[in-house]
Amino acid sequence: MSLPMLPGYGFERYVGEDKYKRILVTEAKHGRRETLLHGPKTTPNYSSYPSALGSAVPSWVAFDKHVLSFDAYEEAEMDDKRIEDYRIRRYKIYFYLEDDTIQVNEPEIKNSGLPQGTSIRRHRIPLPPPNAEEFYTIHDFNINIDVVFYGRTFKIYDCNTFTKNFLKKVGVRLNPPGKCPDDPYTKLRKEILDYVRPLRPYDSFNTLKEFLEYDGKVLRFFCMWDDTASMFGDFRQLILHYFLADDTIEIKELLPHNSGRDPMSFFLQRGKLPKYGPPGVHQPGDVTDRIVLNVYNGYNVSRVHGYMLDKFKDSKLVQDFYKDTDLTIGASINVWGRKVLLCDCDEFTKTYYRTKYGIQNFPSIPCKPPTPPKRKKEFPPYTGFGSEEDSLRSCIGLVPIVRPDLEAFKKSMENDSYGNESNTLRFFAKMIKHQCEDADRLFVISYFLGNNTLSVFEPIERNSGYTGGLFLKRLRVKRPGQEIFKSELSEYIQPEELYIGARLNVNGYLFILLNADEYTLKYMEENSDRFPHSNLECALQMLKDEKSKAREIKQVFRAVDCNLTKTVDYNTFRNILMDITVDRLSEQQFITIVRRYGVPEKPCPNGTILLAMAHEQFRKIFYEDFDKLISYCEYEDRKHTKKLPSNDIRKLCKAARLPLTSELLQSLLSNFEDSEGQIDYKSFFSALNWRRNPVPELIPVSPLKERCEDVWLGMPSPIPFKCVNYFKFLEDVYGLDVE
């Protein structure tokens, strides 16, 4: 049976000895202290420390302010509590190295109901019996062990880093750290508090400092509300003001001119804006901030005094209101069910966020409503009566109004024929058909740039079986593969689609373009941006891409030109270029190159050919008055030289109205003219007599069979030049010199 620790109930351990013991502390070697007590001599037990620490200085100097800290807990029994059997109480055990004293502290826990703070004051604590004469030293401490201080068991589960390092230096093998169990009562109390959430209706919030600091300072944002999802909704431009003094928000609306809306002062009255605002008005029975209490106050005429508001606000809803941290550019806020997008802010707002929150980037979003898309008008399909434009005009208005097409008028004024500028592209084509009788039919296709119309004419050829003449009158030709009855306007053939070598579908008839006149080729070369096949740079670039074959190309031209004339004929030049580009070079591009590097030749036609051409003209009108022309020349030849000047013969032919062109007559006179400019008139007119001195008729040859034919049924020759200067061509394209 133990006795209570009260005065008079204890007994002296050393009877007859002096009660006033004095502790004499003497220094020993190796940094150890010795304690001498008055009374029976006991075997002292000293603490040991690393020999390297303070061997030459006193321990209270070497270990001054060196404290070991241990984390421990105690299972305290609670006998007088029904809802708990024990508690886990946490402690801090401090061991002072300078004098082996120990102090135990318990951290304070709010509303724990237990005395906390210093549990055991700092002093030397004796070991539990039977070693009560000895005191705790550094070797008695470790992790995951139990220590007993005056009958109380403390379980050490961890220590700090300094303590671990010191124990390792003195040779203590540390145990692995443990874990402090949770206090069941504290856990239960926390669950109850979290569930109950006690309210404090009388807590006041002092907003005076915020008011004095931010009074008159307002953040302004430019916003937009997209209300297009609702009926007759549109985009609404808003201005949001955030008052920093009391965290309230007001919103104004910018109404455009003639918007049709009533001008309101505010879109949202000033007040705190909840993040999750209810969509409508509260109904009876809903939980709100304030509850109306029905209090019986006796019988009164007026029932007003029988109701009052609950001032304790027990059922107050906790709502989150918008703060300045929630307002950022690009964010959408909930304004009582309306999603409002923050698009931009003023300079003061930007400065505020830079200063307080360090935000530097303020990307602006266009807050103006986007332009509404234009609805595409849908028109009924073409009926087939009149032109497509006339049918479309009748669908635009109830009463069709003739409106001038300014674009077509301007185009007609710019590209209409005027003087030598005909603005008409003329191509010579051949019809492509499976019938053999149509294989050699040739046509002239004229394209008028003034109004993008096209006409087809077939030259009259004798004994061909075709009457010739106008094959297709002048009109706009649609592109193939389009529907006839449709709502959209048809697409027509454009001038960019016409070039030598192209295949043209004209209302189901397929033509291949063989050649073009001089004006057409020149016009296309001058407007090479619209006609890429007449662009000389593009054609030469295709040849420059084969620069790896430059040396071989040079050798081919050198082998062809044995006499070093620096020129080759048309067909040879064409075959070489087509082999180089693997037939990727179009006929129009090749003719453009030939026109650039062609060698012009002097006109010296064959006399037989000239006579055949003249006989053909005489034969058409059955002209036979050659004897009269000779008689007139004999009358003018007064000296009887049988010769007259060339100019007199020309005047005579013009006066007699011979069916010869000026160029053909001049060529014939040049062939019969001598060195003195005199012409033997008898031999000249005898040669023109187609009955007495006939010559073989001209045999027309298809240009597709012989590309070098000069006379092509009155049409321009398919070859612009007979010879090509390949030396200059190689120098410009490959930069090579022909040896």
Secondary structure by P-SEA (a helix, b strand, c coil): cccccccccccccccccccbbbbbbbbbccbbbbbbbcccccbbbbbbcccccccccccccccccbbbbbbbcccccccccccccccbbbbbbbbbcccbbbbbbbbbbcccccccccccccccccccccccccccccccccccbbbbcccbbbbbccccaaaaaaaaaaccccccbbbbbccaaaaaaaaaaaaaccccccccccaaaaaaacccbbbbbbbccccccccccccccbbbbbbcccbbbbbbbbcccccccccccccccccccccccccccccccccccbbbbbccccccccccccccccccccccccccccccccccccbbbbcccbbbbbccccaaaaaaaaacccccbbbbcccccccccccbbbbccccccccaaaaaaaaaccccccccaaaaaaaaaacccccccccbbbbbbbbbccccccccbbbbbbbbcccbbbbbbbcccccccccccccccbbbbbcccccccccbbbbcccccccccccccccccbbbbbccccaaaaaaaaaaccccccccaaaaaaaaaaaccaaaaaaaaaaaaaccccccccaaaaaaaaaaaacccccaaaaaaaaaacbbbbcccccaaaaaaaaaaaaaaacccaaaaaaaaaaaacccccccccaaaaaaaaaaacccccaaaaaaaaaaacccccccaaaaaaaaacccccccccbbbbbccccccccccccccccccccccaaaaaaaaacccccc
